[in-house]
Amino acid sequence: MKDQKSDDKIEEKKDTDDKKKVETTKSSLPASPSVRRLARELGVDINSLTVSGESGRATEDDIKNYVKGRLNSGSTVTSPNQKNLPDFKKWGEVEIESMTKIRSITAESMTYAWTTIPMVTQFDKADITQLELFRKKNLKRVEEAGGHLTITSILVKVCEAALRLFPQFNSSIDLQKKEVIYKKYFNIGVAVDTDRGLLVPVIKDADKKSITKISKELNDLAEKARTKKITPVEMEGGNFTISNLGGIGGTAFTPIVYPPQVAILGVSRGSMEAVYVNDKFEPRLMLPLLLTYDHRIIDGADAARFLRWMCEALENPFSMIL
């Protein structure tokens, strides 16, 4: 009888140990601290992932694929760091509205960008007095081709030229492989304000297109975005993005980088300023430009050179072809 009791205790202890072992294994899926932090920030239970790393380790790609799958299925991922909201009804009437799919995806992608990319914004101003005269002079010509010559369409071409001179701005970084991917093509995204939220159509191969052709394509894509006719393909593959809020107003803002891109150009409203030129003050049309960049791959000095080059190109467009 004593031996039987001893055997039962040994078996019970073994079952308990096995259970603890299973629970420990389940709650301690191998992953680096950075991967665990990303999972916490995006509200992902790391133990529910389908892992692809060596020795069963979870990777950032596993988390991204999980989030993408949730978004495609209509589910959302919430941050566990958000505190419970108070009952706003205690203070007055409220109206609750579900997020649209575009707003939900925007919220998720911006949260990911803000929490994973160390971003810095560089500010500068371009004297576009002569450029504005050129733009107005050629408005009708571009309209006859089906486009609308705007500062944004001109900026697409200037950005493309700048990316060729500063290739680190036309790159993406892979922290898992410790690699930098330099793209040899030039696709420029342009943020468009719609009644459903912000959409970013992409001008593909901007280096192979004239400003007139870019103006027409941008006009067509913006119209598609506003009338719900734009396709996902037309919003994919961007290397660099322009966000122009000048038509609305404001003096400056700090745009957020769209990963896996490493930089974005913000544009605010131009205004007439007194500028000291040729030993006297003259009224000049000055355009605020704001460059937000990923500090993991781009240094501050390079960002300042990039933006200053863009300003000089806008002030003297012929400098781009020298």
Secondary structure as UniProt FT lines:
FT   HELIX           2..27
FT   HELIX           33..41
FT   TURN            42..43
FT   HELIX           46..48
FT   HELIX           54..56
FT   HELIX           60..72
FT   TURN            73..74
FT   TURN            80..81
FT   HELIX           88..90
FT   HELIX           101..116
FT   STRAND          119..127
FT   HELIX           129..144
FT   TURN            145..146
FT   HELIX           151..165
FT   HELIX           167..170
FT   STRAND          171..174
FT   TURN            175..178
FT   STRAND          179..182
FT   STRAND          188..190
FT   STRAND          192..194
FT   TURN            195..196
FT   STRAND          197..199
FT   STRAND          202..203
FT   TURN            204..205
FT   HELIX           206..208
FT   HELIX           211..226
FT   TURN            227..228
FT   HELIX           232..235
FT   STRAND          240..244
FT   TURN            246..248
FT   TURN            259..260
FT   STRAND          263..267
FT   STRAND          271..277
FT   TURN            278..279
FT   STRAND          280..294
FT   TURN            295..297
FT   HELIX           300..315
FT   HELIX           317..321
//
